[in-house]
Amino acid sequence: MAAGQELEQVGGVPDPIWRRALAQPERAPELIALAAAERFGGPAERWVRLAGTGHSPTSLANTAYRKHVRMSRVEGFALGFGGIVTGAANLGGLAWVQARMVFYIAAAYGYDPRHPMRPAELLALWEVYDTPAEARQALDGLGKPMAQAMIESKLSKSGERRLSEKLMRYVGKRMIKRGAGRLVPLIGAPISAVQNGGSTKDLGRRALAYYGGQSGS
């Protein structure tokens, strides 16, 4: 099986999780990270087992990286046509694609994608928390509450935008600086595609460096 197969279908954030994220935007990163671990751990493990023959860990990881960057562009272009109407859905879809990418990259490098540290590492790679250990404490209900951490790290600099948009902005810093154009119908489609791809590249490079520089576990 080619390494690129089984990487094409992503879907979106499950409806129950998305509804909870909209109702509790301060918990959106935690909810999405945990849901992604449950949804993508098994498929990532299966993909490595089926597609890994003849491929090095680096080759597999880079395949996952490139495919998910492309997926994020497609997702951004499609939802960008709706402008502000689909803005939150675009950010949620981007977070879901990026989460999947991180789990697949981790699996490619020999990390168990079902390990409870994977969603914590995702949160740290998103820069919601400084370290995976701090993120894991939050996921376990310990340490600094998620809402407090997000307010301290993001909201104080975000200006007057909808709370859900502020709290979803961890998926890409490029969108903070140039976010207005993506909210205009039609015009927002190409802008959204470029920004989605760029933020996914940034996250993917961090994931490649993080997992590629350590021994899998």
Number of C-alpha atoms within 10 A of each C-alpha: 11 12 20 14 14 15 18 11 9 14 10 16 22 13 9 8 15 19 13 14 22 16 12 15 20 22 18 24 26 23 19 24 22 19 18 24 23 14 15 20 22 15 18 26 20 14 21 21 12 13 17 17 12 11 14 12 18 15 15 23 26 19 19 26 24 16 15 27 25 17 24 28 23 19 24 29 24 18 25 28 21 20 21 18 14 18 22 18 20 25 24 25 22 28 28 22 24 28 29 25 29 31 28 29 28 29 30 32 23 18 20 19 25 18 12 13 19 25 30 27 26 30 27 18 24 23 18 24 22 14 14 20 14 19 28 22 15 18 21 10 11 12 13 14 15 21 16 11 17 22 15 10 15 17 17 11 11 17 9 9 9 10 14 18 18 21 23 22 22 22 26 24 15 15 20 14 9 12 16 13 18 29 20 18 16 17 16 25 25 19 23 31 23 19 23 31 23 19 21 29 20 17 23 25 13 15 23 19 11 14 22 18 10 11 9 13 13
